[in-house]
Amino acid sequence: MSRLNNLSLALTVAGLLAVVLGLLLDLSPLITLIGLMLVVAGGIKVATVYLWRTMFSEDADQPPSSAPER
């Protein structure tokens, strides 16, 4: 799950970098558009991974103090 979270953050950062470089270096508007789409997709993916980890985690069903007995 950690790799999925890192990938989501990398997608968002790559989008922000493309937007900033597109605006500062006066590159094609297509670069800025692609960057904005990466930011939106990355943000949605970060939110989805967060919800997935909190709602569907196996640890969420058990209280932290209940350790398996041997």
Secondary structure, 3 states (H helix, E strand, C coil): CHHHHHHHHHHHHHHHHHHHHHHHCCCCHHHHHHHHHHHHHHHHHHHHHHHHHHHCCHHHCCCCCCCCCC
